[in-house]
Amino acid sequence: MTVPATPFLPFALPEIGDEEIAEVVDTLKSGWVTTGPKAKRFEAAFTEFLGDASLESIAVNSATAGLHLALEALGIGPGDEVITTTHTFTATAEVVRYLGADVVLVDVDPDTLCIAPWAIEEAITPRTKAIIPVHYAGLAADMPAILAIAKKHGLKVVEDAAHALPTLSAGKLVGTLDSDITVFSFYANKTMTTGEGGMIVTRHPELARRMKVMRLHGMSRDAFDRFTATVPSWYYEIVAPGFKYNLTDIAAALGLQQLKRIDGFQKRRVELADALDAGLAGLPLILPPRAPAGGQHSWHLYVVRLTDDAKVSRDQFIERLFAQGIGVSVHYIPLHLQPYWRDRYKLTPQQFPHSQRAFERMVSLPLYTRMTDADVARVCAAVRAALAA
Ligand SMILES: *Cc1c(COP(=O)(O)O)cnc(C)c1O
């Protein structure tokens, strides 16, 4: 058992400041701790941040919940197929199974590790209903190509934007593109956090209405209206067996203050990524791809891949970084290697050569706003030492 050097540099840490703490305390003292005025304000602020008043933002208690609500509202069900990438977290795909539909996993673009448009086209069948692209690491998937494929084949598009705040695709913020629904995550390690939480964004009022009803038990009025309406209002109707996916005001309080800092966080992440790139130059590593013209990388993750010239295996590399007190991770163990997905769909690595090859060589290095320049230098030195034969 390797004992890591101290102090240990964690793989990820949230940045929570005095403003966030004060806003949460204000909520705790207000007497309203579940979904209420702050969740509403957070939704309005999110739409304002995206800068498109035709969008509606719907706060939920996780991105997983948001993806489930999105597919439910689009009518995905048994007999349907939904295409997504094998190179993602299981949440992206599991929501399809919640609804009894089938997941069709496809390979990635070897440069960006985002879902490959050509692989989507090859996987379309008469049962295909939707595509879920993932903006891997914070770089936008090829949305112009994906939206064109969806249009040509009459498919819905739900963006898994868990990594993509704030990400630009061809000059537009992810969340404002021409997909049907976009879902962001505020999990602890994402570019902003509410502890647990997510935001659904759509410009389709009928989808928004359905997702809001299903977010809270299939109730036709939400708790805020019911408990704070000026006229006595005890009446509600249950129109479907809905879910319990609402975001608390405690979490929304965190979100309100984190959202104010998101552009500053992104700028710091760019600085850190630039410093990592400079410090890792000349090593047997493929460094992360840069955003193309008109793009912007959110830098949720900084993923390097060992080249054939590297003298160590991926697992040895991780072990050596750990021994030097550097927390790292792997994003992701592709779904085609996970027992449930592999066995259910009889998947083999040969079907996903780009994802498989990337997985065998990839490591996610620490990149978060609380890192100092000295932390970056320490990571680069540790990587250099780990790669020395
Ligand atoms: C984090 C993440 C999710 C799930 O987000 P939660 O808010 O934890 O439910 C989904 N997809 C991807 C790609 C993620 O990284």
The ligand as a Gaussian input file, in Angstrom:
#p B3LYP/6-31G(d) Opt

LIG

0 1
 C      -22.021000      14.783000     -13.077000
 C      -22.592000      14.221000     -14.324000
 C      -23.933000      13.832000     -14.434000
 C      -24.847000      13.746000     -13.259000
 O      -24.988000      14.924000     -12.578000
 P      -25.728000      14.881000     -11.148000
 O      -26.057000      16.323000     -10.902000
 O      -24.730000      14.329000     -10.176000
 O      -26.926000      14.039000     -11.273000
 C      -24.421000      13.457000     -15.665000
 N      -23.627000      13.412000     -16.745000
 C      -22.321000      13.744000     -16.678000
 C      -21.508000      13.701000     -17.927000
 C      -21.760000      14.137000     -15.465000
 O      -20.457000      14.430000     -15.393000

